[in-house]
Amino acid sequence: MMAKDILISIENEVAKHQEHLIQVRSVIIDQSISNYPIFVFQKPSQAILGSKIIDAAASTDRWSIFITHLEELYHKKIILEDKLEDFQFQYKNNNDKYCILLIENIDEYSFVFTPMEI
């Protein structure tokens, strides 16, 4: 998929599962698990981060969606110590958006902030 197509695909999935994503995000924050919940969008054949909340079979474009948080990504060295403050700053400046870790393949991933449509 091209980058634009991937972003459209993610936005479609967010819209489709909006209520569930808001609920999961709220639980992570309200139960003091983390102030930095992160959704992981990845294809089924890739490595797993976090806990699965939506199976690829329920996704139009075959995305599996997991929930994780900053602390887990830091512990697994996906977010390195020298980038931790930058990440927290970006997250807080986008607190009205979902933070998504997009894993396109095992060596290629990126963070995306997409609006919460309430």
C-alpha positions as CSV (number, residue, x, y, z in Angstrom):
1,M,0.0,0.0,0.0
2,M,1.1,3.5,-0.6
3,A,1.5,5.9,2.4
4,K,-1.7,7.8,1.6
5,D,-3.7,4.6,1.2
6,I,-2.4,3.3,4.5
7,L,-3.5,6.5,6.3
8,I,-6.9,6.3,4.7
9,S,-7.1,2.6,5.7
10,I,-6.2,3.4,9.3
11,E,-8.7,6.3,9.5
12,N,-11.4,4.0,8.2
13,E,-10.6,1.4,10.9
14,V,-10.6,4.1,13.6
15,A,-14.0,5.3,12.4
16,K,-15.4,1.7,12.3
17,H,-14.2,0.8,15.8
18,Q,-14.5,4.3,17.3
19,E,-16.5,3.4,20.4
20,H,-14.3,0.4,21.3
21,L,-11.1,2.4,20.9
22,I,-12.3,5.2,23.1
23,Q,-13.4,2.7,25.8
24,V,-10.0,0.8,25.7
25,R,-8.1,4.1,25.8
26,S,-10.1,5.3,28.8
27,V,-9.5,2.1,30.7
28,I,-5.8,2.4,30.3
29,I,-5.8,5.9,31.6
30,D,-8.5,5.6,34.3
31,Q,-7.0,2.5,35.8
32,S,-3.6,4.3,36.0
33,I,-1.9,1.7,33.7
34,S,-0.4,4.5,31.7
35,N,-1.0,8.1,30.7
36,Y,0.2,7.2,27.2
37,P,-2.0,4.5,25.6
38,I,-0.8,3.5,22.1
39,F,-2.7,1.5,19.5
40,V,-0.7,-0.8,17.3
41,F,-1.9,-1.4,13.8
42,Q,-0.2,-4.3,12.1
43,K,-0.8,-7.1,9.6
44,P,-1.5,-10.5,11.1
45,S,1.9,-12.1,10.1
46,Q,4.0,-9.6,12.1
47,A,5.3,-9.6,15.6
48,I,2.9,-8.8,18.4
49,L,3.1,-5.8,20.8
50,G,0.6,-5.3,23.5
51,S,-2.8,-7.0,23.8
52,K,-5.0,-7.7,20.8
53,I,-8.3,-5.8,20.9
54,I,-9.4,-6.3,17.3
55,D,-8.6,-9.2,15.1
56,A,-7.7,-8.8,11.4
57,A,-10.8,-10.8,10.5
58,A,-12.9,-7.9,11.8
59,S,-10.9,-5.4,9.7
60,T,-11.7,-4.3,6.2
61,D,-8.0,-4.1,5.3
62,R,-6.8,-7.0,7.5
63,W,-5.3,-4.9,10.3
64,S,-4.9,-6.4,13.7
65,I,-5.2,-3.8,16.4
66,F,-3.4,-4.1,19.7
67,I,-3.2,-1.8,22.7
68,T,0.0,-1.0,24.4
69,H,1.5,2.0,26.2
70,L,4.7,4.1,26.3
71,E,6.2,2.1,29.2
72,E,6.0,-1.2,27.4
73,L,7.6,0.3,24.2
74,Y,10.3,1.9,26.3
75,H,11.0,-1.4,28.1
76,K,11.2,-3.3,24.8
77,K,13.5,-0.5,23.5
78,I,11.2,0.6,20.7
79,I,11.3,4.0,22.2
80,L,14.8,4.8,23.3
81,E,15.8,6.8,26.4
82,D,17.1,9.7,24.4
83,K,13.7,10.0,22.5
84,L,11.5,9.5,25.6
85,E,11.0,13.2,26.4
86,D,10.4,14.1,22.8
87,F,7.8,11.4,22.5
88,Q,6.0,12.5,25.7
89,F,6.0,16.1,24.4
90,Q,4.5,15.0,21.1
91,Y,1.9,12.8,22.8
92,K,0.8,15.6,25.2
93,N,0.5,18.1,22.3
94,N,-1.8,15.6,20.5
95,N,-3.9,14.5,23.4
96,D,-7.1,14.9,21.4
97,K,-5.8,12.3,19.0
98,Y,-5.2,8.5,19.0
99,C,-1.5,7.6,19.1
100,I,-0.9,4.8,16.6
101,L,2.2,2.7,16.1
102,L,1.9,1.5,12.5
103,I,4.0,-1.5,11.8
104,E,4.2,-2.1,8.0
105,N,6.9,-4.8,8.3
106,I,9.3,-6.1,10.9
107,D,11.9,-3.4,10.2
108,E,9.6,-0.5,9.3
109,Y,7.3,1.3,11.7
110,S,6.1,4.8,12.4
111,F,4.0,6.7,14.9
112,V,0.8,8.4,13.6
113,F,-1.6,10.7,15.4
114,T,-5.1,10.5,14.1
115,P,-8.1,12.5,15.4
116,M,-10.6,11.0,17.8
117,E,-14.1,11.5,16.3
118,I,-16.4,11.8,19.2
